[in-house]
């Protein structure tokens, strides 16, 4: 008769010879994936810097349409979420699963708060006709010539980042579900660690996006 694995037991996939080999392959695969993410956002950062050097006045004017206080709050929110994410891994290693689950819930709350603030930013801009590219239709005061270029970068970079926040929240929700099932613990915390690495990357990207977009000089 087949026996069920006990809670928090590390599952060994059939194509690995040992747990050490499995964890090594998982860690390497995760870091390779994160490198592809860095390359993708890196290309956008390079493009932004190049166009900013060509049209500095346009980018400086575009930043005046952004609410740096909301961007600053979102920065603090994500920094807090990185801390609570790291705590969840620590508590899982120490078999303090109640604290681990609470840390994951707080991380999810921070992600939700970030998206709520971002929604408020987006909705206000779209209400006054600030759209990317050829859809730019702002008719308010000030010189708006060329701002469509700036907001093309703004929506592309922040929108791509927001999609990663949503993906990260989905992964955190999955990890939380597994934590409630006792499938994450001191003997099987690597999946949670991989989710944490992805979430930390998302936070790190925003730390670069915030000054680039909101604090343009």
C-alpha positions in Angstrom: 0.0 0.0 0.0 1.3 3.4 -0.9 2.2 5.7 2.0 1.6 9.4 2.0 4.5 11.7 2.7 4.5 13.3 6.1 4.0 17.0 6.4 7.0 19.2 5.5 8.9 16.2 3.9 11.0 17.2 1.0 9.7 15.6 -2.2 12.4 14.2 -4.5 11.6 14.4 -8.2 12.3 11.2 -10.1 14.9 12.7 -12.4 17.2 13.7 -9.5 19.6 11.4 -7.6 19.6 13.3 -4.3 18.0 16.2 -2.5 21.3 18.1 -2.8 21.2 17.8 -6.6 17.6 18.8 -6.7 18.1 21.9 -4.6 21.3 22.9 -6.5 19.4 22.6 -9.8 16.5 24.6 -8.5 18.7 27.4 -7.2 20.6 27.6 -10.5 17.4 27.6 -12.5 15.9 30.4 -10.4 19.0 32.6 -10.7 19.1 32.0 -14.5 15.5 33.1 -14.7 16.2 36.2 -12.6 19.0 37.0 -15.0 16.6 37.0 -18.0 14.3 39.4 -16.0 17.3 41.7 -15.3 18.2 41.7 -19.0 14.6 42.5 -20.0 14.3 45.5 -17.7 17.9 46.4 -18.3 17.1 47.0 -22.0 14.3 49.3 -21.0 16.6 51.2 -18.6 19.2 51.7 -21.3 16.5 52.9 -23.7 15.2 55.3 -21.1 18.7 56.7 -20.3 19.5 57.2 -24.0 16.3 59.1 -24.8 16.6 61.1 -21.6 20.0 62.2 -22.7 18.6 63.3 -26.1 15.5 65.0 -24.7 16.2 66.0 -21.1 13.7 68.9 -21.0 10.9 66.6 -22.1 11.6 64.0 -19.5 12.0 66.7 -16.8 8.6 68.1 -17.7 7.0 64.7 -17.8 8.1 64.0 -14.2 6.2 67.1 -13.0 3.0 65.2 -13.9 3.8 62.4 -11.5 3.0 62.4 -7.8 6.3 61.6 -6.2 4.7 61.3 -2.8 2.7 58.3 -4.0 5.7 56.9 -5.6 7.7 57.3 -2.4 4.9 55.6 -0.4 5.0 52.7 -2.8 8.8 52.5 -2.4 8.4 52.2 1.4 5.6 49.6 1.0 7.7 47.4 -1.2 10.7 47.7 1.2 8.5 46.6 4.0 7.2 43.7 1.9 10.8 42.6 1.2 11.3 42.5 5.0 8.2 40.5 5.7 9.0 38.1 2.8 12.5 37.5 4.3 10.8 36.9 7.7 8.5 34.3 6.2 11.5 32.3 5.0 13.3 32.6 8.4 10.2 31.5 10.3 9.8 28.5 7.9 13.4 27.5 8.6 12.7 27.7 12.3 9.4 25.8 12.0 7.4 28.8 13.3 4.7 28.2 10.8 2.1 30.6 12.3 4.6 33.5 12.1 5.5 32.3 8.6 1.9 32.4 7.4 1.4 35.8 9.0 4.5 37.2 7.3 3.2 36.0 4.0 -0.2 37.6 4.6 1.5 40.9 5.4 3.6 40.6 2.2 0.4 40.0 0.2 -1.2 43.0 1.9 1.8 45.2 0.9 1.5 44.0 -2.7 -2.2 44.8 -2.7 -1.5 48.3 -1.3 1.1 48.9 -3.9 -1.3 48.0 -6.7 -4.1 50.2 -5.2 -1.8 53.2 -5.2 -0.7 52.5 -8.7 -4.3 52.2 -9.8 -5.0 55.6 -8.3 -2.1 57.1 -10.2 -3.1 55.5 -13.5 -6.8 56.4 -13.2 -6.0 60.0 -12.5 -3.7 60.4 -15.5 -6.0 58.6 -17.9 -8.9 60.8 -16.7 -7.1 63.9 -17.9 -6.0 62.3 -21.2 -2.4 61.3 -20.3 -1.9 58.1 -22.4 1.2 56.7 -24.0 2.3 57.3 -27.6 -0.2 58.4 -30.2 -3.1 58.1 -27.6 -1.7 61.1 -25.6 -4.6 63.6 -25.4 -3.8 65.9 -22.5 -5.1 69.4 -23.1 -4.3 71.1 -19.8 -1.9 73.9 -19.0 1.8 73.9 -19.8 4.0 72.8 -22.7 3.1 69.2 -23.4 5.0 68.9 -26.7 6.9 65.6 -26.7 5.4 64.3 -23.5 4.0 61.3 -25.3 7.5 59.9 -25.5 8.1 60.2 -21.8 4.7 58.6 -20.9 5.4 55.8 -23.3 8.3 54.9 -21.2 6.4 55.5 -18.0 3.5 53.2 -18.9 5.7 50.5 -20.4 8.1 50.3 -17.5 5.7 50.7 -14.6 3.1 48.5 -16.3 5.6 45.7 -16.9 6.7 46.1 -13.3 3.1 46.0 -12.0 2.5 42.8 -14.0 5.4 41.3 -12.1 4.0 42.5 -8.8 0.7 40.7 -9.7 2.7 37.5 -10.6 4.6 37.8 -7.4 1.4 38.1 -5.4 0.1 35.0 -7.1 3.2 33.1 -6.2 3.1 34.3 -2.6 -0.6 33.2 -2.4 0.5 29.8 -3.7 3.2 29.6 -1.0 0.7 30.7 1.7 -1.7 27.9 0.6 1.1 25.3 0.8 2.1 26.7 4.2 -1.5 26.2 5.5 -1.2 22.6 4.1 2.0 22.1 6.1 3.9 21.5 2.9 6.4 24.2 3.7 8.7 24.0 6.7 12.2 23.6 7.9 12.8 20.6 5.7 11.1 22.0 2.6 11.5 25.8 2.5 13.3 26.1 -0.9 10.1 26.8 -2.9 9.4 29.7 -0.5 12.9 30.9 -0.9 12.6 30.9 -4.7 9.4 33.0 -4.4 11.3 35.3 -2.1 14.1 35.8 -4.6 11.5 36.8 -7.3 9.8 39.2 -5.0 13.1 40.8 -3.9 13.9 41.4 -7.6 10.5 43.0 -8.2 11.2 45.3 -5.2 14.8 46.1 -6.4 13.5 47.1 -9.9 11.1 49.6 -8.4 13.9 51.1 -6.3 15.5 52.0 -9.7 12.3 53.0 -11.4 11.2 55.4 -8.7 14.1 57.9 -9.0 14.4 57.4 -12.8 10.7 58.3 -13.4 9.6 60.4 -10.5 12.8 62.4 -9.6 14.0 63.4 -13.1 16.5 66.3 -13.1 
